[in-house]
């Protein structure tokens, strides 16, 4: 018994060390980014590097709003990503619910097709997407990017929602039907509230896909008024020099929406949400 307990403590110690090292790998770049953003330009490239700036300043945070069209980039990203996330949630929830509750011809083929669409590298779809959007006049528009991001998100999000809907007992649909609820009312008032963890996971995935996407936004937007945050931050790299504190400040501000999204949606990541929903 003593030997077993000793081996357990050693194993736990090793696991804690691994977790600490993994946390450092994630946190050190973030802390260095924050430190650089708070430094004046003359402290950025000093040797040896300083973790704590001697003169803390917020000049880089104010400068990116005044000297760069950062507000325009931020606005474009918010509009495109929120619209694509909302539309992806609607379509993936409806598709996931339909597949989980109805048996129809081609059901397996449809699910397989959704998986196959995720197998192609996105670079292969760049030219076809550009030609299609060029034909219908949606290049360099918000709706062009929204449609592209929806096409990226809906297949995987449908599979996500399918898994959550399959975890909701079908007896709830039958009970709602007996009480006089139609399919739409059952879906909206009963099934969706019980699938909030799935909706939260789907929303976060779709938001991250659109918020961090660079390649399609770079090709499909040509005017300065339509560029998104990843494109704008990439343009902070000067031809002869890089203003590192401005670049780090822009990166920090661009990560705030993701942090806020996780803060508000983390409470929905609760397992066994539907436990006890069906009377035994």
MARKOLKE-891000 format. One record per residue (C-alpha): residue number from 1; x, y, z. Coordinates in nm, 4 decimals. Layout:
// MARKOLKE-891000
<nulo = NUM u = X v = Y w = Z>;
...
// end
This chain:
// MARKOLKE-891000
<nulo = 1 u = 0.0000 v = 0.0000 w = 0.0000>;
<nulo = 2 u = 0.2837 v = 0.2382 w = 0.0867>;
<nulo = 3 u = 0.4609 v = 0.1594 w = -0.2375>;
<nulo = 4 u = 0.1430 v = 0.2227 w = -0.4341>;
<nulo = 5 u = 0.0870 v = 0.5571 w = -0.2633>;
<nulo = 6 u = 0.4493 v = 0.6542 w = -0.3275>;
<nulo = 7 u = 0.4199 v = 0.5694 w = -0.6971>;
<nulo = 8 u = 0.0984 v = 0.7693 w = -0.7120>;
<nulo = 9 u = 0.2667 v = 1.0759 w = -0.5622>;
<nulo = 10 u = 0.5567 v = 1.0498 w = -0.8062>;
<nulo = 11 u = 0.3148 v = 1.0176 w = -1.0971>;
<nulo = 12 u = 0.1154 v = 1.3207 w = -0.9781>;
<nulo = 13 u = 0.4370 v = 1.5197 w = -0.9364>;
<nulo = 14 u = 0.5467 v = 1.4360 w = -1.2900>;
<nulo = 15 u = 0.2052 v = 1.5323 w = -1.4258>;
<nulo = 16 u = 0.2121 v = 1.8641 w = -1.2400>;
<nulo = 17 u = 0.5585 v = 1.9378 w = -1.3788>;
<nulo = 18 u = 0.4370 v = 1.8644 w = -1.7305>;
<nulo = 19 u = 0.1378 v = 2.0935 w = -1.6784>;
<nulo = 20 u = 0.3625 v = 2.3708 w = -1.5460>;
<nulo = 21 u = 0.5952 v = 2.3423 w = -1.8462>;
<nulo = 22 u = 0.3007 v = 2.3400 w = -2.0862>;
<nulo = 23 u = 0.1539 v = 2.6465 w = -1.9142>;
<nulo = 24 u = 0.4856 v = 2.8285 w = -1.9409>;
<nulo = 25 u = 0.5039 v = 2.7526 w = -2.3131>;
<nulo = 26 u = 0.1641 v = 2.9188 w = -2.3537>;
<nulo = 27 u = 0.1971 v = 3.2071 w = -2.1066>;
<nulo = 28 u = 0.5536 v = 3.3254 w = -2.1696>;
<nulo = 29 u = 0.4849 v = 3.4515 w = -2.5261>;
<nulo = 30 u = 0.1675 v = 3.6238 w = -2.4064>;
<nulo = 31 u = 0.3469 v = 3.7925 w = -2.1163>;
<nulo = 32 u = 0.6304 v = 3.9006 w = -2.3457>;
<nulo = 33 u = 0.3765 v = 4.0428 w = -2.5888>;
<nulo = 34 u = 0.2140 v = 4.2448 w = -2.3095>;
<nulo = 35 u = 0.5544 v = 4.3621 w = -2.1858>;
<nulo = 36 u = 0.6555 v = 4.4777 w = -2.5338>;
<nulo = 37 u = 0.3258 v = 4.6611 w = -2.5862>;
<nulo = 38 u = 0.3829 v = 4.8609 w = -2.2655>;
<nulo = 39 u = 0.7383 v = 4.9663 w = -2.3577>;
<nulo = 40 u = 0.8397 v = 5.2877 w = -2.5304>;
<nulo = 41 u = 1.0130 v = 5.2379 w = -2.8643>;
<nulo = 42 u = 1.3633 v = 5.2941 w = -2.7226>;
<nulo = 43 u = 1.3251 v = 5.0039 w = -2.4760>;
<nulo = 44 u = 1.1994 v = 4.7470 w = -2.7231>;
<nulo = 45 u = 1.5373 v = 4.6444 w = -2.8674>;
<nulo = 46 u = 1.7630 v = 4.6957 w = -2.5632>;
<nulo = 47 u = 2.0202 v = 4.4334 w = -2.4684>;
<nulo = 48 u = 1.9714 v = 4.2406 w = -2.2464>;
<nulo = 49 u = 1.5938 v = 4.2280 w = -2.2903>;
<nulo = 50 u = 1.3816 v = 4.3565 w = -2.0034>;
<nulo = 51 u = 1.0711 v = 4.1772 w = -1.8892>;
<nulo = 52 u = 0.9491 v = 4.4757 w = -1.6900>;
<nulo = 53 u = 0.9713 v = 4.8097 w = -1.8727>;
<nulo = 54 u = 1.1395 v = 5.0959 w = -1.6913>;
<nulo = 55 u = 0.8869 v = 5.3440 w = -1.8288>;
<nulo = 56 u = 0.5422 v = 5.1918 w = -1.8697>;
<nulo = 57 u = 0.3445 v = 5.3680 w = -2.1399>;
<nulo = 58 u = 0.0190 v = 5.3199 w = -2.3297>;
<nulo = 59 u = 0.1367 v = 5.5161 w = -2.6319>;
<nulo = 60 u = 0.1310 v = 5.2111 w = -2.8585>;
<nulo = 61 u = -0.2344 v = 5.1397 w = -2.7726>;
<nulo = 62 u = -0.3403 v = 5.4946 w = -2.8567>;
<nulo = 63 u = -0.1113 v = 5.5200 w = -3.1614>;
<nulo = 64 u = -0.2653 v = 5.2227 w = -3.3428>;
<nulo = 65 u = -0.6032 v = 5.3975 w = -3.3296>;
<nulo = 66 u = -0.4679 v = 5.7353 w = -3.4411>;
<nulo = 67 u = -0.1971 v = 5.6490 w = -3.6939>;
<nulo = 68 u = -0.3504 v = 5.3347 w = -3.8474>;
<nulo = 69 u = -0.7051 v = 5.2528 w = -3.9682>;
<nulo = 70 u = -0.7282 v = 4.9983 w = -3.6863>;
<nulo = 71 u = -1.0893 v = 5.0908 w = -3.6119>;
<nulo = 72 u = -1.1900 v = 5.0070 w = -3.9682>;
<nulo = 73 u = -1.0154 v = 4.6705 w = -3.9517>;
<nulo = 74 u = -1.1813 v = 4.5947 w = -3.6182>;
<nulo = 75 u = -1.5254 v = 4.6925 w = -3.7468>;
<nulo = 76 u = -1.4903 v = 4.4763 w = -4.0580>;
<nulo = 77 u = -1.3852 v = 4.1731 w = -3.8550>;
<nulo = 78 u = -1.6712 v = 4.2164 w = -3.6086>;
<nulo = 79 u = -1.9333 v = 4.2503 w = -3.8833>;
<nulo = 80 u = -1.8063 v = 3.9597 w = -4.0932>;
<nulo = 81 u = -1.7392 v = 3.7187 w = -3.8078>;
<nulo = 82 u = -2.0591 v = 3.7863 w = -3.6110>;
<nulo = 83 u = -2.2715 v = 3.7483 w = -3.9234>;
<nulo = 84 u = -2.0983 v = 3.4289 w = -4.0354>;
<nulo = 85 u = -2.1125 v = 3.2826 w = -3.6840>;
<nulo = 86 u = -2.4825 v = 3.3571 w = -3.6431>;
<nulo = 87 u = -2.5770 v = 3.2172 w = -3.9835>;
<nulo = 88 u = -2.3565 v = 2.9105 w = -3.9305>;
<nulo = 89 u = -2.5278 v = 2.8446 w = -3.5962>;
<nulo = 90 u = -2.8724 v = 2.8576 w = -3.7545>;
<nulo = 91 u = -2.7910 v = 2.6280 w = -4.0475>;
<nulo = 92 u = -2.5809 v = 2.3793 w = -3.8499>;
<nulo = 93 u = -2.8410 v = 2.3564 w = -3.5713>;
<nulo = 94 u = -3.1226 v = 2.2924 w = -3.8176>;
<nulo = 95 u = -2.9165 v = 2.0404 w = -4.0151>;
<nulo = 96 u = -2.7925 v = 1.8631 w = -3.7026>;
<nulo = 97 u = -3.1424 v = 1.8383 w = -3.5569>;
<nulo = 98 u = -3.2904 v = 1.7127 w = -3.8837>;
<nulo = 99 u = -3.0277 v = 1.4426 w = -3.9251>;
<nulo = 100 u = -3.0550 v = 1.3335 w = -3.5604>;
<nulo = 101 u = -3.4353 v = 1.3057 w = -3.5615>;
<nulo = 102 u = -3.5331 v = 1.1957 w = -3.9148>;
<nulo = 103 u = -3.4436 v = 0.8939 w = -4.1229>;
<nulo = 104 u = -3.4358 v = 0.9795 w = -4.4925>;
<nulo = 105 u = -3.2771 v = 0.8511 w = -4.8113>;
<nulo = 106 u = -2.9219 v = 0.9797 w = -4.8527>;
<nulo = 107 u = -2.8752 v = 1.0573 w = -4.4840>;
<nulo = 108 u = -2.5411 v = 0.8758 w = -4.4639>;
<nulo = 109 u = -2.4292 v = 1.0226 w = -4.7957>;
<nulo = 110 u = -2.5093 v = 1.3717 w = -4.6719>;
<nulo = 111 u = -2.3029 v = 1.3250 w = -4.3541>;
<nulo = 112 u = -2.0169 v = 1.1753 w = -4.5527>;
<nulo = 113 u = -2.0275 v = 1.4683 w = -4.7941>;
<nulo = 114 u = -1.9931 v = 1.7109 w = -4.5020>;
<nulo = 115 u = -1.6812 v = 1.5262 w = -4.3869>;
<nulo = 116 u = -1.5343 v = 1.5118 w = -4.7370>;
<nulo = 117 u = -1.5597 v = 1.8898 w = -4.7690>;
<nulo = 118 u = -1.3238 v = 1.9199 w = -4.4722>;
<nulo = 119 u = -1.0576 v = 1.7028 w = -4.6369>;
<nulo = 120 u = -0.9533 v = 1.9524 w = -4.9049>;
<nulo = 121 u = -0.6799 v = 2.2052 w = -4.8194>;
<nulo = 122 u = -0.8260 v = 2.5536 w = -4.8158>;
<nulo = 123 u = -0.5650 v = 2.6773 w = -5.0654>;
<nulo = 124 u = -0.7281 v = 2.4531 w = -5.3299>;
<nulo = 125 u = -1.0558 v = 2.6412 w = -5.2890>;
<nulo = 126 u = -0.9080 v = 2.9896 w = -5.3132>;
<nulo = 127 u = -0.9256 v = 3.0327 w = -5.6923>;
<nulo = 128 u = -1.2744 v = 2.8723 w = -5.7291>;
<nulo = 129 u = -1.4084 v = 3.0926 w = -5.4495>;
<nulo = 130 u = -1.2550 v = 3.4004 w = -5.6088>;
<nulo = 131 u = -1.4028 v = 3.3222 w = -5.9511>;
<nulo = 132 u = -1.7492 v = 3.2555 w = -5.8081>;
<nulo = 133 u = -1.7500 v = 3.5705 w = -5.5975>;
<nulo = 134 u = -1.6109 v = 3.7715 w = -5.8897>;
<nulo = 135 u = -1.8924 v = 3.6461 w = -6.1122>;
<nulo = 136 u = -2.1660 v = 3.7473 w = -5.8676>;
<nulo = 137 u = -1.9953 v = 4.0749 w = -5.7737>;
<nulo = 138 u = -1.9094 v = 3.9942 w = -5.4118>;
<nulo = 139 u = -1.5314 v = 4.0391 w = -5.4210>;
<nulo = 140 u = -1.4193 v = 4.3097 w = -5.1792>;
<nulo = 141 u = -1.7481 v = 4.3004 w = -4.9871>;
<nulo = 142 u = -1.8551 v = 4.1895 w = -4.6415>;
<nulo = 143 u = -2.0980 v = 3.9362 w = -4.7835>;
<nulo = 144 u = -1.8264 v = 3.7723 w = -4.9896>;
<nulo = 145 u = -1.6214 v = 3.6962 w = -4.6793>;
<nulo = 146 u = -1.9320 v = 3.5973 w = -4.4846>;
<nulo = 147 u = -2.0265 v = 3.3357 w = -4.7440>;
<nulo = 148 u = -1.6725 v = 3.1962 w = -4.7475>;
<nulo = 149 u = -1.6563 v = 3.1684 w = -4.3690>;
<nulo = 150 u = -2.0005 v = 3.0054 w = -4.3574>;
<nulo = 151 u = -1.8834 v = 2.7414 w = -4.6046>;
<nulo = 152 u = -1.5856 v = 2.6692 w = -4.3772>;
<nulo = 153 u = -1.7889 v = 2.6445 w = -4.0574>;
<nulo = 154 u = -2.1198 v = 2.4785 w = -4.1423>;
<nulo = 155 u = -1.9960 v = 2.1231 w = -4.2247>;
<nulo = 156 u = -1.7958 v = 2.0768 w = -3.9045>;
<nulo = 157 u = -2.0507 v = 2.2653 w = -3.6932>;
<nulo = 158 u = -2.3253 v = 2.0377 w = -3.8251>;
<nulo = 159 u = -2.1357 v = 1.7348 w = -3.7004>;
<nulo = 160 u = -2.0838 v = 1.9065 w = -3.3651>;
<nulo = 161 u = -2.4532 v = 1.9831 w = -3.3261>;
<nulo = 162 u = -2.5479 v = 1.6336 w = -3.4438>;
<nulo = 163 u = -2.3520 v = 1.4834 w = -3.1546>;
<nulo = 164 u = -2.5222 v = 1.7091 w = -2.9001>;
<nulo = 165 u = -2.8709 v = 1.6543 w = -3.0412>;
<nulo = 166 u = -2.8202 v = 1.2793 w = -3.0323>;
<nulo = 167 u = -2.7470 v = 1.3177 w = -2.6607>;
<nulo = 168 u = -3.0901 v = 1.4736 w = -2.6040>;
<nulo = 169 u = -3.3452 v = 1.1929 w = -2.5496>;
<nulo = 170 u = -3.6022 v = 1.1580 w = -2.8240>;
<nulo = 171 u = -3.8637 v = 1.1009 w = -2.5549>;
<nulo = 172 u = -3.8623 v = 1.4764 w = -2.5020>;
<nulo = 173 u = -3.9784 v = 1.5289 w = -2.8616>;
<nulo = 174 u = -4.2514 v = 1.2689 w = -2.8136>;
<nulo = 175 u = -4.3659 v = 1.4253 w = -2.4877>;
<nulo = 176 u = -4.3771 v = 1.7689 w = -2.6503>;
<nulo = 177 u = -4.5792 v = 1.6304 w = -2.9419>;
<nulo = 178 u = -4.8301 v = 1.4779 w = -2.7003>;
<nulo = 179 u = -4.8630 v = 1.8191 w = -2.5322>;
<nulo = 180 u = -4.9468 v = 1.9773 w = -2.8669>;
<nulo = 181 u = -4.6095 v = 2.1248 w = -2.9698>;
<nulo = 182 u = -4.5145 v = 2.1249 w = -3.3344>;
<nulo = 183 u = -4.1686 v = 2.0424 w = -3.4645>;
<nulo = 184 u = -4.0510 v = 2.4031 w = -3.4762>;
<nulo = 185 u = -4.1776 v = 2.4848 w = -3.1271>;
<nulo = 186 u = -4.0257 v = 2.1663 w = -2.9877>;
<nulo = 187 u = -3.6936 v = 2.2485 w = -3.1477>;
<nulo = 188 u = -3.6849 v = 2.6116 w = -3.0312>;
<nulo = 189 u = -3.8324 v = 2.5832 w = -2.6823>;
<nulo = 190 u = -3.7151 v = 2.2409 w = -2.5676>;
<nulo = 191 u = -3.4252 v = 2.1002 w = -2.7675>;
<nulo = 192 u = -3.2180 v = 2.4166 w = -2.8142>;
<nulo = 193 u = -3.2131 v = 2.5136 w = -2.4432>;
<nulo = 194 u = -3.0903 v = 2.1645 w = -2.3597>;
<nulo = 195 u = -2.8181 v = 2.1938 w = -2.6257>;
<nulo = 196 u = -2.6609 v = 2.5182 w = -2.5045>;
<nulo = 197 u = -2.3177 v = 2.3539 w = -2.4540>;
<nulo = 198 u = -2.3257 v = 2.2457 w = -2.8181>;
<nulo = 199 u = -2.4324 v = 2.5891 w = -2.9348>;
<nulo = 200 u = -2.1548 v = 2.7463 w = -2.7283>;
<nulo = 201 u = -1.8901 v = 2.5120 w = -2.8684>;
<nulo = 202 u = -2.0178 v = 2.5692 w = -3.2207>;
<nulo = 203 u = -2.0220 v = 2.9462 w = -3.1761>;
<nulo = 204 u = -1.6665 v = 2.9527 w = -3.0413>;
<nulo = 205 u = -1.5363 v = 2.7320 w = -3.3226>;
<nulo = 206 u = -1.7067 v = 2.9377 w = -3.5934>;
<nulo = 207 u = -1.5938 v = 3.2650 w = -3.4349>;
<nulo = 208 u = -1.2314 v = 3.1532 w = -3.4118>;
<nulo = 209 u = -1.2294 v = 3.0275 w = -3.7723>;
<nulo = 210 u = -1.3472 v = 3.3625 w = -3.9029>;
<nulo = 211 u = -1.1553 v = 3.5838 w = -3.6595>;
<nulo = 212 u = -0.8145 v = 3.4319 w = -3.7338>;
<nulo = 213 u = -0.8588 v = 3.3695 w = -4.1068>;
<nulo = 214 u = -0.5972 v = 3.5494 w = -4.3144>;
<nulo = 215 u = -0.5509 v = 3.4006 w = -4.6608>;
<nulo = 216 u = -0.9021 v = 3.4389 w = -4.8026>;
<nulo = 217 u = -0.9457 v = 3.7829 w = -4.6470>;
<nulo = 218 u = -0.6159 v = 3.8906 w = -4.8038>;
<nulo = 219 u = -0.7177 v = 3.7751 w = -5.1535>;
<nulo = 220 u = -1.0875 v = 3.8639 w = -5.1478>;
<nulo = 221 u = -1.0470 v = 4.2187 w = -5.0137>;
<nulo = 222 u = -0.8650 v = 4.4840 w = -5.2145>;
<nulo = 223 u = -0.9699 v = 4.8187 w = -5.0680>;
<nulo = 224 u = -0.8459 v = 4.9491 w = -4.7354>;
<nulo = 225 u = -1.2029 v = 4.9919 w = -4.6114>;
<nulo = 226 u = -1.2772 v = 4.6186 w = -4.6386>;
<nulo = 227 u = -0.9686 v = 4.4639 w = -4.4807>;
<nulo = 228 u = -1.0044 v = 4.2657 w = -4.1600>;
<nulo = 229 u = -0.7901 v = 4.2580 w = -3.8467>;
<nulo = 230 u = -0.5476 v = 3.9810 w = -3.9532>;
<nulo = 231 u = -0.4736 v = 4.1746 w = -4.2724>;
<nulo = 232 u = -0.4354 v = 4.5029 w = -4.0859>;
<nulo = 233 u = -0.2015 v = 4.3552 w = -3.8266>;
<nulo = 234 u = 0.0056 v = 4.1960 w = -4.1021>;
<nulo = 235 u = 0.0461 v = 4.5349 w = -4.2650>;
<nulo = 236 u = 0.2090 v = 4.6721 w = -3.9495>;
<nulo = 237 u = 0.5243 v = 4.4928 w = -4.0627>;
<nulo = 238 u = 0.7118 v = 4.7769 w = -4.2285>;
<nulo = 239 u = 0.9380 v = 4.7317 w = -4.5304>;
<nulo = 240 u = 1.2477 v = 4.8654 w = -4.3523>;
<nulo = 241 u = 1.1536 v = 4.8261 w = -3.9866>;
<nulo = 242 u = 0.8889 v = 4.6775 w = -3.7586>;
<nulo = 243 u = 0.7373 v = 4.8839 w = -3.4777>;
<nulo = 244 u = 0.7155 v = 4.5956 w = -3.2350>;
<nulo = 245 u = 0.5275 v = 4.7723 w = -2.9556>;
<nulo = 246 u = 0.2534 v = 4.8825 w = -3.1971>;
<nulo = 247 u = 0.2360 v = 4.5325 w = -3.3415>;
<nulo = 248 u = 0.2052 v = 4.3751 w = -2.9949>;
<nulo = 249 u = -0.0580 v = 4.6271 w = -2.8861>;
<nulo = 250 u = -0.2662 v = 4.5505 w = -3.1946>;
<nulo = 251 u = -0.2327 v = 4.1772 w = -3.1286>;
<nulo = 252 u = -0.3501 v = 4.2169 w = -2.7692>;
<nulo = 253 u = -0.6531 v = 4.4218 w = -2.8700>;
<nulo = 254 u = -0.7413 v = 4.1743 w = -3.1432>;
<nulo = 255 u = -0.7452 v = 3.8889 w = -2.8901>;
<nulo = 256 u = -0.9885 v = 4.0646 w = -2.6539>;
<nulo = 257 u = -1.3077 v = 3.9582 w = -2.8391>;
<nulo = 258 u = -1.2010 v = 3.5934 w = -2.8163>;
<nulo = 259 u = -1.1286 v = 3.6283 w = -2.4442>;
<nulo = 260 u = -1.4650 v = 3.7964 w = -2.3848>;
<nulo = 261 u = -1.6409 v = 3.5238 w = -2.5841>;
<nulo = 262 u = -1.4817 v = 3.2495 w = -2.3734>;
<nulo = 263 u = -1.5685 v = 3.4331 w = -2.0496>;
<nulo = 264 u = -1.9367 v = 3.4597 w = -2.1399>;
<nulo = 265 u = -1.9758 v = 3.1112 w = -2.2853>;
<nulo = 266 u = -1.7650 v = 2.9059 w = -2.0461>;
<nulo = 267 u = -2.0589 v = 2.8517 w = -1.8086>;
<nulo = 268 u = -2.2380 v = 2.6552 w = -2.0793>;
<nulo = 269 u = -1.9597 v = 2.3990 w = -2.1025>;
<nulo = 270 u = -2.1228 v = 2.1770 w = -1.8449>;
<nulo = 271 u = -2.1487 v = 1.8058 w = -1.8907>;
<nulo = 272 u = -2.4642 v = 1.6088 w = -1.8207>;
<nulo = 273 u = -2.6858 v = 1.9120 w = -1.8731>;
<nulo = 274 u = -2.9771 v = 1.6890 w = -1.9717>;
<nulo = 275 u = -2.9310 v = 1.4442 w = -1.6846>;
<nulo = 276 u = -3.2668 v = 1.3800 w = -1.5211>;
<nulo = 277 u = -3.4626 v = 1.5442 w = -1.8017>;
<nulo = 278 u = -3.6509 v = 1.2210 w = -1.8670>;
<nulo = 279 u = -3.8592 v = 1.0667 w = -1.5928>;
<nulo = 280 u = -3.7746 v = 0.7083 w = -1.5214>;
// end
